[in-house]
Structure formats: C-alpha cells, structure tokens
Amino acid sequence: MLAAARKRYDHEGFVPDMKQVLAKVAHSEVVDSTLTGAVTDDALEVLLAEVTSLIVPAGSWYEMFDEGTAVGMQFSWRDFDYRVKHQSRLLIPPTGEKPVTAPEWNYVLAREMLDFASDNCEPLILAPGTLLYRARIERNVRELEMQVRRNPSKEMGPPPPEFASAGRLSAAGMPILYTARKAKTACAEVASHSPYDECVVATLEVRQPLRLIDLTVIPDLPSIFDPAYSDFASRRASFEFYRDRMMEYIPGDDRQAMEYLPSQLLTEAFRWLSVPTIHGIAYPSVAGVGGTNVALFFDDNEWITEPGERPNYLASPSKPNSHIPEEFEFRGVLEVRPESVRRYKVERRAIIHRAR
C-alpha cells in the first residue's frame, strides 16, 4: 500500500525559499485515491478506515511535485510558443528519428495533445435537439436585433471570410462558428471583446449529431496499481498543462492576434488530423466563469437553416471545395428560429486591489 501511494504522493512537497507551498493531503484521501479503481466500492468502504490507520505514522502527505517535469513542460510550451509566433506555423511530421526543424517540433507537440485526446478523452456528442447559443454585439443593438430577426441564419452564422477577425481558435480570414452552452456565457464572451453593453443572442438547435473534442474534462487517473499509471500520469499532466496554456486569458490589446497563434495552430491540428473526424471543440470559457464554449468548424452559413429550409452546401462561390460530409444527411446541421432572438444587457464590474 505504501509503495503504491508513493507513486503519487510523498512527504516532501515543494519547498521553494524554505516555505512549503503545497497543501497537506489527508491520510484518508491518500488511501481513497490509491485504492479507487483497484477494489470495488463496497470493499473500499470497508478498507478505508483500517488501511488509513496503517499509514498515519508515515508523516504528512503531499501531491508529488516533480520539478524537473514541471519545468520541462514550461520550456516545451515556451519553445512552441516562440516557434509558432516567430519561425513557422506549419505542422510537418519528422522525416528522421528526431524532429529537427521548427515545423517538425510543432508537429510533435500537436501530435502529443491529439493522441492523448483521441486515446483517453471521451468525445462530446451533441445529439439532435441540443441547444447552443450564438451572440453578437454592436453599437446599434436595436438595428442588429432587427437584422437578426429578418435573417437569423445569415446574421448568426459564421462571419464572411473577409470580415473574420482572429479568435482564440481561428486565424483572421478563417471563420468558424463560436457558440456557447448557455446564453449568458455567449454574452460574456462577446462582451469581453467589446465596449458596448447590449448584445443579441439567438438559439441554435442541433439537427444532426456532432462529435466534439471536449477540453473541459481531463480524464481521471487510473489505479496506482495499474502498470501504465506513471506513463499515463505524465502524459495527462502535459495535456492538462498545454490545455490550460491554450485557454489563458489574453488581453484585448494590439498583441492579441499574435498571442492567439499557438491555440489557433493546435486547433488546426485537432480539426484536420483527428480520426474519426470531429466537428468542433468544447472548451472552458475564460470570460464566463464556469461556462462552456463550443467552437464548430462550420465556416459558411449554409450549415444553418431556418425551419422548413433546405441547405445548399454548393452555393457559396467563395468555397470551391464545399462538399457534404459523408456522415451528414442532406439537411441543416443547425436550425435557428427567429422567435428565439433575445437582447441581453451586460453589466461590468471593476474590482480593484492594491498591488503592493
């Protein structure tokens, strides 16, 4: 039991500058996390108190902190961040045993995230009937509301390529459809990039099953007794670290477009290299705390229909390679109803703390 517990916990913690920065872990929690998955729930209840009493003399427990691994992940992301911003935005599989060029190193990190997600993260399936919310914000919100009510499928679809600005997951000129699982989350997202205080929201109903990579959930660790525990824990830590870097808050200043480049490139990898194909990414909202955003890889409003309409996937002259994905039936993927359009008011608060 002690040997298994020491794969995840130790008695040292992390003590920079002679001060312990990690919180102590209760003995019962050490036992619970160690035995979970290794024994049945009924057995766990019986064993918990007895086994806990055996490890109490062992001293204080802390989550194991591998400084070398942590520093390695930080350097790996820092190097990726620099390469994407200043050297290359390509992803090319290494031609030799080890990556040499910037595009090859970019590919290695993207492939690491993609493989872990494909192997271990349950895809999020949006079933028909699922509701998503799309928000827009402009100075003249009343005029915007009327335009959306007149033509919701056009006005609440992805922007035309020539007007598509850079976003967290999409480069300028490459539109995708940003939505959220809740209306307030959609409002918070658009308001965080705008000085205006009212936005228009429309409800989109999923009409065909959509398969997403879900970055809101990190897979649980396997049992410590699992021979693959150490390797999985290391890959999981890297995946979570990179995911968190992708979702960091980026101030809306003149450097925002450049700061989004790493997350944009990783999104391209998820979009084009995933097997089976995915239709988008679910990810935590930075602006709406606790909310979930859904970015769908639909770059043309032909994907969105109003009740009774049929889509025309071949209609857009700006998209010569438009096609109907094999898994989709010839009908709309998302449906928007004019009566679902609502206007929301945004209230902002500034919380000031003395810095020093």
C-alpha positions as CSV (number, residue, x, y, z in Angstrom):
1,M,0.0,0.0,0.0
2,L,2.7,2.5,0.9
3,A,4.7,1.6,-2.2
4,A,1.6,2.3,-4.3
5,A,0.8,5.6,-2.5
6,R,4.4,6.8,-3.1
7,K,3.8,6.8,-6.9
8,R,1.6,9.8,-6.4
9,Y,2.4,11.3,-3.0
10,D,5.5,12.0,-1.0
11,H,6.4,13.6,2.3
12,E,8.5,16.4,0.8
13,G,6.0,18.5,-1.1
14,F,7.5,21.6,-2.8
15,V,9.6,24.0,-0.6
16,P,11.0,26.9,-2.6
17,D,12.6,29.6,-0.4
18,M,12.2,27.3,2.7
19,K,8.4,27.5,2.6
20,Q,6.0,24.6,1.8
21,V,3.6,25.8,-0.9
22,L,1.6,22.6,-1.3
23,A,-1.4,21.8,0.9
24,K,-1.3,18.7,3.0
25,V,-3.3,15.7,1.8
26,A,-5.4,13.9,4.4
27,H,-4.4,10.3,5.1
28,S,-7.8,9.1,4.3
29,E,-7.7,10.9,0.9
30,V,-4.3,9.2,0.1
31,V,-5.9,5.8,0.8
32,D,-9.1,6.6,-1.1
33,S,-7.3,7.8,-4.3
34,T,-4.8,4.9,-4.1
35,L,-7.5,2.2,-3.8
36,T,-10.1,3.7,-6.1
37,G,-10.3,1.6,-9.2
38,A,-8.3,-1.2,-7.6
39,V,-11.1,-2.6,-5.4
40,T,-14.9,-2.4,-5.5
41,D,-16.7,0.4,-3.9
42,D,-18.1,-1.9,-1.2
43,A,-14.6,-3.1,-0.4
44,L,-13.3,0.4,-0.4
45,E,-15.7,1.4,2.4
46,V,-14.6,-1.5,4.5
47,L,-10.9,-1.0,3.9
48,L,-10.7,2.8,4.2
49,A,-10.6,3.2,7.9
50,E,-8.4,0.2,8.5
51,V,-5.8,1.0,5.9
52,T,-5.8,4.7,6.9
53,S,-4.7,3.7,10.4
54,L,-1.7,1.8,9.0
55,I,-0.3,4.9,7.2
56,V,-0.9,7.5,9.8
57,P,2.6,7.2,11.3
58,A,4.1,7.7,7.9
59,G,4.0,11.5,8.3
60,S,2.4,14.3,6.3
61,W,1.5,13.6,2.7
62,Y,1.7,15.9,-0.3
63,E,0.9,15.6,-4.0
64,M,4.1,14.6,-5.6
65,F,5.7,17.6,-7.4
66,D,8.3,16.7,-10.0
67,E,10.1,20.0,-10.5
68,G,12.0,18.6,-13.5
69,T,8.8,17.5,-15.3
70,A,7.1,20.8,-14.5
71,V,10.0,22.9,-15.8
72,G,10.2,20.6,-18.8
73,M,6.5,21.3,-19.7
74,Q,7.0,25.0,-19.3
75,F,10.1,25.0,-21.6
76,S,8.3,22.8,-24.1
77,W,5.4,25.3,-24.3
78,R,7.7,28.3,-24.3
79,D,9.6,26.9,-27.2
80,F,6.4,26.0,-29.1
81,D,5.0,29.5,-28.4
82,Y,8.1,31.2,-29.8
83,R,8.4,28.9,-32.9
84,V,4.7,29.5,-33.9
85,K,4.9,33.3,-33.4
86,H,8.4,33.9,-35.0
87,Q,9.6,30.9,-37.0
88,S,6.9,28.6,-38.6
89,R,3.2,27.9,-38.5
90,L,3.5,24.6,-40.3
91,L,3.0,21.1,-38.9
92,I,5.2,18.6,-40.6
93,P,5.9,15.0,-39.3
94,P,9.6,14.4,-38.6
95,T,11.5,12.8,-41.5
96,G,14.2,11.3,-39.2
97,E,14.2,9.7,-35.8
98,K,14.0,13.0,-34.1
99,P,12.5,16.4,-35.0
100,V,14.9,18.9,-36.3
101,T,13.1,21.8,-38.0
102,A,10.5,24.2,-36.4
103,P,7.6,22.6,-38.3
104,E,8.7,19.2,-37.1
105,W,8.8,20.3,-33.5
106,N,5.4,22.0,-33.9
107,Y,4.0,18.7,-35.1
108,V,5.4,16.7,-32.2
109,L,3.7,18.8,-29.6
110,A,0.4,19.0,-31.5
111,R,0.5,15.2,-32.1
112,E,1.1,14.6,-28.4
113,M,-2.0,16.5,-27.5
114,L,-4.1,15.0,-30.3
115,D,-3.0,11.4,-29.5
116,F,-3.8,11.8,-25.8
117,A,-7.2,13.3,-26.5
118,S,-8.0,10.6,-29.1
119,D,-6.9,7.8,-26.8
120,N,-8.3,8.9,-23.5
121,C,-10.9,11.7,-23.8
122,E,-14.5,10.7,-24.3
123,P,-15.8,12.7,-27.3
124,L,-18.7,15.0,-26.5
125,I,-21.6,14.1,-28.8
126,L,-24.2,16.8,-29.3
127,A,-27.4,14.9,-30.0
128,P,-30.2,16.4,-32.2
129,G,-32.2,18.7,-30.0
130,T,-29.2,20.1,-28.1
131,L,-29.4,23.9,-27.8
132,L,-26.4,26.2,-28.4
133,Y,-26.3,30.0,-28.1
134,R,-24.7,32.5,-30.5
135,A,-24.2,36.1,-29.5
136,R,-23.3,39.3,-31.4
137,I,-22.6,42.7,-30.1
138,E,-22.6,46.1,-31.9
139,R,-23.1,49.8,-31.1
140,N,-26.6,49.9,-32.6
141,V,-28.1,46.9,-30.9
142,R,-31.7,47.7,-31.9
143,E,-30.7,47.7,-35.6
144,L,-28.7,44.5,-35.1
145,E,-31.7,42.8,-33.4
146,M,-34.0,43.7,-36.4
147,Q,-31.4,42.4,-38.9
148,V,-31.1,39.1,-37.0
149,R,-34.9,38.6,-36.7
150,R,-35.2,39.3,-40.5
151,N,-32.5,36.8,-41.5
152,P,-31.2,34.8,-38.5
153,S,-29.4,32.1,-40.4
154,K,-27.3,34.6,-42.2
155,E,-26.7,37.1,-39.4
156,M,-26.0,34.5,-36.7
157,G,-23.8,32.2,-38.9
158,P,-20.0,32.5,-39.1
159,P,-18.8,35.8,-40.5
160,P,-17.8,36.1,-44.2
161,P,-14.0,35.3,-44.5
162,E,-13.2,38.8,-45.5
163,F,-14.6,40.1,-42.1
164,A,-13.5,37.2,-39.9
165,S,-11.2,38.6,-37.2
166,A,-8.7,36.5,-35.3
167,G,-10.1,34.5,-32.4
168,R,-8.8,32.1,-29.8
169,L,-9.2,29.1,-32.1
170,S,-9.3,30.7,-35.6
171,A,-6.9,32.9,-37.6
172,A,-8.1,36.1,-39.3
173,G,-9.9,35.3,-42.5
174,M,-10.6,31.7,-41.4
175,P,-14.1,31.8,-39.8
176,I,-15.5,29.2,-37.5
177,L,-18.8,29.3,-35.6
178,Y,-18.3,30.3,-31.9
179,T,-21.2,29.4,-29.7
180,A,-21.8,28.5,-26.0
181,R,-23.8,26.1,-24.0
182,K,-25.6,29.0,-22.2
183,A,-26.8,32.3,-23.4
184,K,-25.1,34.2,-20.6
185,T,-21.7,32.6,-21.4
186,A,-22.1,33.6,-25.1
187,C,-22.8,37.2,-23.9
188,A,-19.9,37.2,-21.6
189,E,-17.6,36.1,-24.4
190,V,-18.6,38.8,-26.9
191,A,-18.8,41.5,-24.2
192,S,-15.2,40.7,-23.2
193,H,-14.0,42.0,-26.6
194,S,-16.3,45.0,-26.9
195,P,-17.0,48.3,-25.1
196,Y,-20.8,48.0,-25.8
197,D,-23.2,46.9,-23.1
198,E,-26.0,45.1,-25.0
199,C,-25.9,42.0,-27.2
200,V,-28.2,39.9,-29.3
201,V,-28.5,36.2,-28.8
202,A,-30.1,33.5,-30.9
203,T,-30.7,29.9,-30.1
204,L,-29.3,27.2,-32.4
205,E,-30.8,23.8,-32.3
206,V,-28.5,20.9,-33.3
207,R,-30.3,18.8,-36.1
208,Q,-27.6,16.2,-36.8
209,P,-25.2,14.5,-34.3
210,L,-22.0,16.5,-33.8
211,R,-18.8,15.0,-32.5
212,L,-16.5,17.3,-30.4
213,I,-13.2,17.1,-28.6
214,D,-14.1,18.0,-25.0
215,L,-11.3,20.1,-23.4
216,T,-13.5,20.9,-20.4
217,V,-12.8,17.5,-18.8
218,I,-9.4,15.9,-18.0
219,P,-9.5,12.1,-17.8
220,D,-9.2,10.5,-14.4
221,L,-6.0,8.9,-13.4
222,P,-6.1,5.1,-13.5
223,S,-5.5,3.0,-10.4
224,I,-2.0,3.4,-9.0
225,F,-1.6,-0.3,-9.2
226,D,-2.0,-0.1,-13.0
227,P,1.4,-0.8,-14.7
228,A,0.7,2.1,-17.1
229,Y,0.0,4.6,-14.3
230,S,3.3,6.5,-14.4
231,D,3.3,7.0,-18.2
232,F,-0.4,7.9,-18.2
233,A,0.1,10.4,-15.4
234,S,2.9,12.1,-17.2
235,R,1.0,12.4,-20.5
236,R,-2.1,13.6,-18.6
237,A,-0.1,16.3,-16.8
238,S,1.4,17.5,-20.1
239,F,-2.1,17.5,-21.8
240,E,-3.6,19.5,-18.9
241,F,-0.7,22.0,-18.9
242,Y,-0.9,22.6,-22.6
243,R,-4.8,22.8,-22.5
244,D,-4.5,25.5,-19.8
245,R,-2.0,27.5,-21.8
246,M,-4.4,27.4,-24.8
247,M,-7.2,28.8,-22.6
248,E,-5.3,31.5,-20.8
249,Y,-6.8,35.0,-20.7
250,I,-5.4,37.2,-23.5
251,P,-5.9,41.0,-23.0
252,G,-7.6,42.7,-25.9
253,D,-4.6,44.9,-26.9
254,D,-2.6,45.1,-30.1
255,R,-0.8,41.9,-29.4
256,Q,-3.9,39.7,-29.0
257,A,-3.8,38.4,-32.6
258,M,-0.2,37.2,-32.1
259,E,-0.9,35.7,-28.7
260,Y,-3.7,33.6,-30.1
261,L,-1.4,31.9,-32.7
262,P,-0.4,28.8,-30.6
263,S,-4.0,27.9,-29.7
264,Q,-5.0,28.5,-33.4
265,L,-2.4,26.1,-34.7
266,L,-3.4,23.4,-32.2
267,T,-7.0,23.8,-33.2
268,E,-5.9,23.3,-36.9
269,A,-4.3,20.0,-35.8
270,F,-7.5,18.9,-34.0
271,R,-9.6,19.9,-36.9
272,W,-7.7,18.3,-39.8
273,L,-5.7,15.4,-38.1
274,S,-8.3,13.8,-35.9
275,V,-9.6,10.3,-36.7
276,P,-12.5,10.0,-36.8
277,T,-13.4,13.5,-37.9
278,I,-14.5,16.0,-35.3
279,H,-16.9,18.9,-35.9
280,G,-15.6,21.2,-33.2
281,I,-14.1,21.7,-29.8
282,A,-15.8,22.3,-26.4
283,Y,-13.6,24.4,-24.1
284,P,-13.9,26.3,-20.8
285,S,-15.0,29.9,-21.1
286,V,-12.5,32.4,-19.9
287,A,-15.0,35.3,-19.8
288,G,-18.0,33.4,-18.4
289,V,-16.6,31.7,-15.3
290,G,-17.8,28.1,-15.2
291,G,-19.3,28.3,-18.7
292,T,-18.5,26.2,-21.7
293,N,-17.9,27.4,-25.2
294,V,-18.4,25.3,-28.4
295,A,-16.4,26.2,-31.5
296,L,-17.8,24.5,-34.6
297,F,-15.8,24.0,-37.7
298,F,-18.5,25.4,-40.0
299,D,-17.3,28.3,-42.0
300,D,-20.3,29.0,-44.1
301,N,-23.9,29.9,-43.1
302,E,-25.2,27.2,-45.4
303,W,-24.8,24.9,-42.4
304,I,-27.5,26.9,-40.6
305,T,-31.1,26.8,-41.7
306,E,-34.4,28.2,-40.6
307,P,-37.5,26.0,-40.1
308,G,-38.6,24.5,-43.4
309,E,-35.5,25.4,-45.3
310,R,-33.1,23.0,-47.1
311,P,-29.4,23.7,-47.2
312,N,-27.4,24.3,-50.4
313,Y,-23.8,23.3,-49.5
314,L,-22.6,24.0,-53.0
315,A,-24.0,27.6,-53.2
316,S,-21.0,29.6,-52.0
317,P,-18.8,30.8,-54.8
318,S,-16.0,31.7,-52.3
319,K,-15.8,28.0,-51.3
320,P,-14.9,25.9,-54.4
321,N,-14.2,22.9,-52.3
322,S,-17.5,22.9,-50.4
323,H,-18.9,19.4,-50.0
324,I,-21.5,17.5,-48.0
325,P,-19.6,15.5,-45.3
326,E,-20.4,11.8,-45.7
327,E,-21.8,11.4,-42.2
328,F,-24.3,14.2,-42.7
329,E,-27.8,13.8,-44.3
330,F,-28.8,16.4,-46.8
331,R,-30.5,18.7,-44.3
332,G,-29.5,21.5,-42.0
333,V,-26.9,20.8,-39.3
334,L,-28.1,23.7,-37.1
335,E,-31.5,25.3,-37.0
336,V,-32.2,28.9,-35.8
337,R,-35.7,30.2,-35.1
338,P,-36.4,34.0,-35.5
339,E,-38.6,33.9,-32.3
340,S,-35.5,32.7,-30.3
341,V,-33.7,36.0,-30.8
342,R,-33.3,37.9,-27.5
343,R,-31.5,41.0,-26.4
344,Y,-29.3,41.0,-23.2
345,K,-27.8,43.8,-21.2
346,V,-24.2,43.4,-19.9
347,E,-23.1,44.9,-16.6
348,R,-19.4,45.1,-15.9
349,R,-17.7,45.5,-12.5
350,A,-14.1,46.6,-11.8
351,I,-12.6,45.1,-8.7
352,I,-9.5,47.0,-7.6
353,H,-6.8,45.6,-5.3
354,R,-3.7,47.3,-4.2
355,A,-0.7,45.7,-6.0
356,R,1.9,46.3,-3.3
